[in-house]
Amino acid sequence: MRNGTASRVGTHALLLLSGVLAVLPFVSIGLISLYPPDQAPTGLALPHTINFGNYARAWNVANFSTLLRSSGIVALVVVPLAGLICILTGYAFGTMRFRCMKPLFVLFLVGLLMPFEATIIPLYYDLRAIGLSNTYPGLILPEAALFVSFGTFWMRAQFLSTSRALVEAARLDGANSWTTLWRILVPGAMPAITTMTVLFFIWSWNEFLLALVLASDPSVQTAPAGLAFFFGEHVTDVPGLAAAAFIVTTPALIVYVLLQRSFIQGVTSGGVKG
């Protein structure tokens, strides 16, 4: 009994420490963003005078209304597009048998192993050649393709963990593959799909290199790329930089907080089996 109590106490202490370490950077950035421009930040201490004007200044100078709109457009198209493709490919690899299935799946896995930075320059020239540079499709299509490898692996594992008897029963009842997927398997896989959706949104929202290379037009640039340019022009304005970073981070935090229960359930419900 004492060993069990000690183990629980140690587990809770470790979780508390991990939580503090995870939250500490956000608290630090939040405090720094409240400092007046003429006062040097001093760690986690509150400023003598709280200044919310840093947020307004960063918003106007960096033109975050346009940057956040572009990030929202890209993320709100990339997430459902990549999610739909991954559900279909995961269903095919997880429940069907077809020729060249294993080599094709290995090809998908190559996308997890190969650093996409190695393809960014050829990708830029290819998109420019077909007129998609500095456009939303030129950002959306590469991002969606970037997420498909992980999403296929994730959904295949989820569908492999589904009872084969359930699929066979649906087919005996006359359900075709499309009906079996959307009416039988997808409702039970919603926690895993929600987890994948949250990850895709966070990855898309935070994607920096693709937006930096493929979209030099300010009207198409996303928030992370705009934040990099803001940093380059206002490197000495630490409170303004902290406010800008907090603005960029907030939407992803909101999405995670709203969907955290489903996110955690998807991680722990068998989505990583198989």
Secondary structure per residue as TSV (DSSP state, phi and psi in degrees):
chain	resnum	aa	ss	phi	psi
A	1	M	-	360.0	-45.3
A	2	R	H	-65.2	-37.9
A	3	N	H	-64.5	-39.9
A	4	G	H	-65.2	-41.3
A	5	T	H	-64.2	-43.3
A	6	A	H	-62.8	-37.8
A	7	S	H	-65.8	-42.2
A	8	R	H	-65.6	-41.6
A	9	V	H	-62.2	-43.5
A	10	G	H	-63.7	-39.3
A	11	T	H	-64.1	-45.4
A	12	H	H	-64.6	-38.0
A	13	A	H	-65.3	-41.1
A	14	L	H	-65.3	-41.0
A	15	L	H	-65.3	-40.6
A	16	L	H	-62.7	-43.7
A	17	L	H	-63.1	-42.0
A	18	S	H	-64.0	-40.7
A	19	G	H	-63.8	-41.8
A	20	V	H	-63.4	-43.7
A	21	L	H	-65.1	-32.3
A	22	A	H	-74.1	-36.8
A	23	V	H	-83.2	-26.4
A	24	L	H	-54.6	-44.0
A	25	P	H	-61.5	-37.5
A	26	F	H	-68.1	-39.3
A	27	V	H	-63.2	-42.3
A	28	S	H	-62.2	-46.0
A	29	I	H	-63.7	-41.2
A	30	G	H	-62.0	-41.8
A	31	L	H	-67.9	-43.0
A	32	I	H	-62.3	-35.0
A	33	S	T	-68.1	-12.3
A	34	L	T	-96.3	-2.0
A	35	Y	S	-74.9	143.5
A	36	P	-	-64.7	151.4
A	37	P	T	-59.1	-26.3
A	38	D	T	-92.9	6.6
A	39	Q	S	-116.9	128.2
A	40	A	-	-74.5	131.5
A	41	P	-	-62.7	143.1
A	42	T	-	-128.2	76.1
A	43	G	T	64.8	-131.1
A	44	L	T	-94.8	12.3
A	45	A	-	-78.9	146.3
A	46	L	-	-70.6	145.2
A	47	P	-	-71.0	158.3
A	48	H	S	-64.5	-34.8
A	49	T	S	-129.8	120.6
A	50	I	-	-77.8	128.8
A	51	N	-	-125.8	102.9
A	52	F	T	-82.4	-4.0
A	53	G	H	-66.0	-18.1
A	54	N	H	-60.7	-35.8
A	55	Y	H	-68.0	-43.8
A	56	A	H	-64.2	-40.9
A	57	R	H	-65.8	-45.0
A	58	A	H	-64.7	-39.6
A	59	W	H	-61.2	-45.2
A	60	N	H	-75.9	-42.8
A	61	V	H	-68.2	-43.3
A	62	A	H	-84.6	-5.2
A	63	N	T	57.4	51.5
A	64	F	H	-68.2	-19.3
A	65	S	H	-61.3	-42.0
A	66	T	H	-74.5	-41.6
A	67	L	H	-64.0	-45.5
A	68	L	H	-67.9	-35.0
A	69	R	H	-62.9	-44.4
A	70	S	H	-63.5	-43.6
A	71	S	H	-61.2	-40.9
A	72	G	H	-64.9	-43.5
A	73	I	H	-61.0	-47.3
A	74	V	H	-63.3	-48.9
A	75	A	H	-65.3	-39.9
A	76	L	H	-73.5	-14.1
A	77	V	H	-97.6	-41.4
A	78	V	H	-63.1	-44.5
A	79	V	H	-62.4	-53.5
A	80	P	H	-68.0	-34.4
A	81	L	H	-64.8	-53.0
A	82	A	H	-64.5	-38.3
A	83	G	H	-61.9	-44.0
A	84	L	H	-62.6	-45.5
A	85	I	H	-60.6	-42.4
A	86	C	H	-68.7	-36.1
A	87	I	H	-63.0	-43.6
A	88	L	H	-68.2	-45.9
A	89	T	H	-69.3	-38.3
A	90	G	H	-63.4	-37.8
A	91	Y	H	-65.0	-42.1
A	92	A	H	-65.0	-47.0
A	93	F	H	-74.5	-24.9
A	94	G	H	-90.6	-23.8
A	95	T	H	-125.9	-12.3
A	96	M	-	-111.9	163.2
A	97	R	-	-126.9	124.0
A	98	F	-	-149.2	167.2
A	99	R	T	-65.3	142.0
A	100	C	T	62.2	25.4
A	101	M	H	-63.4	-48.5
A	102	K	H	-65.5	-45.7
A	103	P	H	-61.1	-37.1
A	104	L	H	-66.3	-39.6
A	105	F	H	-67.6	-37.6
A	106	V	H	-62.3	-37.1
A	107	L	H	-62.1	-39.4
A	108	F	H	-63.9	-39.9
A	109	L	H	-66.0	-27.0
A	110	V	H	-58.6	-32.8
A	111	G	H	-64.5	-25.3
A	112	L	H	-77.6	-28.1
A	113	L	H	-92.6	-33.6
A	114	M	S	-83.3	126.7
A	115	P	-	-66.1	125.7
A	116	F	G	-69.6	-15.6
A	117	E	G	-59.2	-27.2
A	118	A	G	-70.2	-18.9
A	119	T	G	-105.8	-0.8
A	120	I	H	-67.1	-38.1
A	121	I	H	-70.0	-50.7
A	122	P	H	-58.0	-36.7
A	123	L	H	-62.6	-41.4
A	124	Y	H	-60.1	-46.8
A	125	Y	H	-68.0	-36.2
A	126	D	H	-64.9	-45.0
A	127	L	H	-66.9	-37.3
A	128	R	H	-65.2	-36.2
A	129	A	H	-65.9	-30.2
A	130	I	T	-102.8	10.9
A	131	G	T	78.5	25.4
A	132	L	-	-107.5	1.3
A	133	S	T	-71.6	146.2
A	134	N	T	60.3	36.7
A	135	T	S	-134.5	158.9
A	136	Y	H	-63.9	-43.5
A	137	P	H	-58.9	-33.1
A	138	G	H	-66.8	-21.6
A	139	L	H	-92.3	-39.3
A	140	I	H	-68.4	-47.3
A	141	L	H	-64.5	-47.5
A	142	P	H	-63.1	-38.4
A	143	E	H	-63.9	-45.2
A	144	A	H	-60.7	-43.1
A	145	A	H	-63.9	-34.2
A	146	L	H	-64.3	-31.7
A	147	F	H	-89.9	-13.3
A	148	V	H	-65.2	-36.1
A	149	S	H	-61.7	-51.6
A	150	F	H	-63.4	-44.4
A	151	G	H	-62.4	-38.4
A	152	T	H	-64.5	-45.6
A	153	F	H	-60.2	-42.2
A	154	W	H	-66.5	-48.1
A	155	M	H	-74.1	-31.7
A	156	R	H	-60.8	-43.8
A	157	A	H	-62.0	-39.6
A	158	Q	H	-64.4	-46.0
A	159	F	H	-72.0	-29.4
A	160	L	H	-66.0	-30.9
A	161	S	T	-79.5	-8.0
A	162	T	S	-77.1	143.3
A	163	S	-	-61.9	127.9
A	164	R	H	-65.4	-29.0
A	165	A	H	-62.3	-33.7
A	166	L	H	-65.3	-42.8
A	167	V	H	-67.0	-43.5
A	168	E	H	-64.6	-38.1
A	169	A	H	-64.2	-39.6
A	170	A	H	-65.0	-38.9
A	171	R	H	-70.1	-36.2
A	172	L	H	-65.0	-29.4
A	173	D	T	-81.6	1.1
A	174	G	T	96.9	8.0
A	175	A	-	-77.1	133.7
A	176	N	-	-82.5	-179.2
A	177	S	H	-62.3	-39.2
A	178	W	H	-64.6	-45.7
A	179	T	H	-65.7	-41.3
A	180	T	I	-60.3	-41.3
A	181	L	I	-65.3	-56.0
A	182	W	I	-81.9	-25.9
A	183	R	I	-103.8	-20.7
A	184	I	I	-109.0	-51.3
A	185	L	I	-87.7	-43.6
A	186	V	H	-61.4	-44.0
A	187	P	H	-57.1	-38.3
A	188	G	H	-76.1	-18.1
A	189	A	T	-98.7	8.9
A	190	M	H	-57.9	-40.5
A	191	P	H	-58.6	-43.0
A	192	A	H	-66.6	-38.3
A	193	I	H	-66.9	-39.6
A	194	T	H	-63.3	-43.0
A	195	T	H	-59.5	-45.8
A	196	M	H	-62.4	-39.7
A	197	T	H	-63.6	-44.1
A	198	V	H	-62.4	-44.4
A	199	L	H	-61.9	-44.1
A	200	F	H	-62.4	-41.1
A	201	F	H	-64.7	-45.3
A	202	I	H	-63.9	-43.1
A	203	W	H	-64.8	-43.1
A	204	S	H	-66.2	-42.7
A	205	W	H	-64.3	-35.9
A	206	N	H	-92.4	-1.1
A	207	E	-	-62.2	123.9
A	208	F	-	-110.5	-50.8
A	209	L	H	-66.3	-44.1
A	210	L	H	-60.4	-45.2
A	211	A	H	-65.7	-35.0
A	212	L	H	-68.6	-40.6
A	213	V	H	-86.0	-40.6
A	214	L	H	-90.5	-12.3
A	215	A	-	-137.0	89.6
A	216	S	-	-88.3	-12.1
A	217	D	S	-72.9	122.6
A	218	P	T	-58.1	-26.1
A	219	S	T	-75.9	-12.6
A	220	V	T	-113.2	-19.3
A	221	Q	-	-59.1	146.2
A	222	T	-	-95.2	173.2
A	223	A	H	-61.0	-45.2
A	224	P	H	-60.4	-40.8
A	225	A	H	-66.9	-40.7
A	226	G	H	-64.0	-36.0
A	227	L	H	-63.9	-37.1
A	228	A	H	-63.5	-42.4
A	229	F	H	-67.9	-37.7
A	230	F	H	-62.6	-40.5
A	231	F	H	-63.4	-41.1
A	232	G	H	-65.3	-30.0
A	233	E	H	-92.7	-19.5
A	234	H	-	-131.9	46.1
A	235	V	T	-64.4	-25.2
A	236	T	T	-88.6	-10.2
A	237	D	-	-90.3	77.6
A	238	V	H	-63.7	-46.8
A	239	P	H	-60.5	-38.2
A	240	G	H	-65.8	-39.9
A	241	L	H	-63.9	-41.0
A	242	A	H	-64.2	-41.3
A	243	A	H	-63.7	-42.1
A	244	A	H	-64.2	-41.7
A	245	A	H	-64.0	-38.1
A	246	F	H	-67.1	-38.5
A	247	I	H	-62.1	-44.4
A	248	V	H	-66.5	-36.6
A	249	T	H	-77.7	-28.9
A	250	T	H	-56.7	-46.7
A	251	P	H	-58.9	-41.7
A	252	A	H	-65.4	-38.4
A	253	L	H	-63.6	-40.8
A	254	I	H	-62.5	-45.4
A	255	V	H	-61.2	-43.4
A	256	Y	H	-65.6	-43.4
A	257	V	H	-62.6	-41.4
A	258	L	H	-67.1	-31.8
A	259	L	T	-113.4	17.6
A	260	Q	H	-64.9	-36.2
A	261	R	H	-62.4	-48.3
A	262	S	H	-67.0	-34.9
A	263	F	H	-61.4	-49.5
A	264	I	H	-66.6	-39.1
A	265	Q	H	-62.8	-39.1
A	266	G	H	-66.7	-35.3
A	267	V	H	-68.1	-36.3
A	268	T	H	-99.0	-1.9
A	269	S	T	-95.5	6.9
A	270	G	T	112.7	7.1
A	271	G	T	-66.4	-14.2
A	272	V	T	-106.4	11.4
A	273	K	-	-81.0	168.3
A	274	G	-	88.9	360.0
